[in-house]
C-alpha cells in the first residue's frame, strides 16, 4: 500500500497569483450558538465553487453570536457577510456572488448569476405591450 502524498498535477491547487496575492476566505462563527456545521457547509460550498480561485478557507471559532464571512487577498480582507448587519444567514447563491465579486469578479456562477431575474432577457413579459 502506497502512503505517499498524492502528487497528480490534475488534483493540485492552482498557485497563488503573484499580482493578486493569496486569495482567502475567513468564516467566523459562534461556538456557543453551535454554528460550526453551518460554517463548515459554507466553507465546503465555497471550496467547491472556487476550487481554482481560492488558496485558503479558514474557520475561526468565536463567541457572542458572531457569524461573519470576510474575503480577499493576503491580509486585506473585505467583509462579505455579517449576520448582525445583513440580517441572518446568507443564501448560498448570494454568498457565492459576494465572494466572487471580491476574489474572482470575472468568474461566471452559472445559475446563481440569474437569481432574481423573473424572465430571461428578450422574453415576452405577457403584459400585452
C-alpha positions in Angstrom: 0.0 0.0 0.0 1.4 3.4 -1.1 1.0 6.0 1.6 2.9 8.8 -0.2 1.1 12.1 -0.8 -0.9 12.3 -4.0 1.0 14.5 -6.4 -1.1 14.2 -9.6 -0.9 17.7 -11.1 -4.6 17.4 -12.1 -5.5 17.5 -8.4 -3.2 20.2 -7.0 -4.4 23.7 -6.2 -3.6 26.5 -8.6 -0.6 28.5 -7.3 -1.4 31.9 -5.9 -1.4 34.7 -8.4 1.7 37.0 -7.8 -0.4 40.0 -8.8 -3.5 39.4 -6.7 -2.0 37.9 -3.5 -3.1 34.8 -1.8 -6.9 34.7 -2.1 -8.7 33.5 1.0 -12.0 33.5 2.9 -12.4 33.6 6.7 -15.6 32.3 8.3 -16.0 33.4 11.9 -18.8 31.6 13.7 -20.2 31.3 17.3 -19.3 28.1 19.1 -21.9 28.9 21.8 -24.6 29.0 19.2 -23.4 25.7 17.6 -22.9 27.3 14.2 -19.9 25.2 13.2 -21.9 22.8 11.0 -23.3 25.8 9.1 -19.8 27.3 8.8 -18.2 24.1 7.5 -21.0 23.6 5.0 -20.5 27.1 3.6 -16.7 26.5 3.5 -17.3 23.3 1.5 -19.6 25.1 -0.9 -17.0 27.9 -1.4 -14.1 25.5 -1.8 -16.1 23.5 -4.5 -17.2 26.6 -6.4 -13.9 28.4 -6.2 -11.5 25.4 -6.5 -9.1 27.2 -8.8 -9.6 30.7 -7.3 -9.1 30.2 -3.5 -5.9 29.2 -1.8 -7.4 29.1 1.7 -10.7 28.9 3.7 -10.3 29.4 7.4 -12.8 28.6 10.1 -12.4 31.0 13.1 -14.4 30.0 16.2 -15.8 32.8 18.3 -18.5 33.7 20.8 -21.3 36.2 21.3 -23.4 35.3 18.3 -20.8 36.1 15.6 -21.3 34.8 12.1 -19.1 36.8 9.7 -17.5 36.0 6.4 -14.6 38.0 5.0 -12.8 37.5 1.7 -9.8 39.0 -0.1 -6.1 38.7 -0.7 -3.5 38.1 2.0 -4.3 40.4 5.0 -6.5 42.7 3.0 -9.9 41.1 3.7 -13.3 42.7 2.9 -16.5 42.0 4.9 -18.7 39.8 2.6 -21.4 38.9 5.1 -22.2 39.8 8.7 -25.1 38.1 10.4 -25.9 41.2 12.5 -25.5 43.7 9.7 -27.1 41.7 6.9 -29.9 40.1 9.0 -29.4 36.4 9.5 -27.5 33.9 7.3 -26.9 34.2 3.6 -28.5 32.0 1.0 -25.6 30.1 -0.6 -26.1 31.7 -4.0 -25.9 35.2 -2.5 -22.8 34.2 -0.6 -21.1 32.9 -3.7 -21.9 36.0 -5.7 -20.5 38.3 -2.9 -17.3 36.1 -2.6 -16.9 36.0 -6.4 -17.2 39.8 -6.6 -14.2 40.1 -4.3 -11.9 37.2 -5.3 -12.8 36.4 -9.0 -15.0 39.2 -10.4 -14.9 37.7 -14.0 -16.0 34.2 -12.9 -19.4 33.0 -14.1 -21.5 31.4 -11.4 -24.0 29.9 -13.9 -27.5 29.7 -12.5 -26.5 31.7 -9.4 -25.9 34.7 -11.6 -29.5 34.6 -12.8 -31.2 34.6 -9.4 -33.8 37.4 -9.1 -34.4 37.7 -12.8 -38.1 37.0 -13.4 -37.9 36.5 -17.1 -35.0 35.7 -19.4 -33.6 38.6 -21.4 -35.6 39.3 -24.5 -38.5 37.1 -23.4 -42.1 38.4 -23.6 -43.4 39.8 -20.3 -47.1 38.9 -21.0 -48.3 42.5 -20.4 -49.6 42.9 -24.0 -47.2 45.7 -24.8 
